[in-house]
Amino acid sequence: MKKTIAALVAVATIAGSLVSGAPAARAGDGVAAGVAAGLIGGAIVGGAIASSRPAYGGPVYVAEPPPPPPCYWQRQRYWDGYGWVVRPVRVCY
């Protein structure tokens, strides 16, 4: 639907610019109106192109990584005054 509307707007803009040409053009006679019409037509066509769907076919959904575990067990060693001792310690975020 959007592509059809964009194509119709583009055709209407081009047709309007071709039909509205005057046979005898003088310097300063309607130049500002032609520039304004070109800018407006370009804005309409550019807006239609910008709002069209992306080339890859649709939105891309990225799954979030799983949350880290809140707690886990880790072996840590410590010096008890006589030697190194290894014990399991619960580490939490």
Secondary structure, 3 states (H helix, E strand, C coil): CHHHHHHHHHHHHHHHHHHCCCCCCCCCCCHHHHHHHHHHHHHHHHHHHHCCCCCCCCCCCCCCCCCCCCEEEEEEEEECCCCEEEEEEEEEC
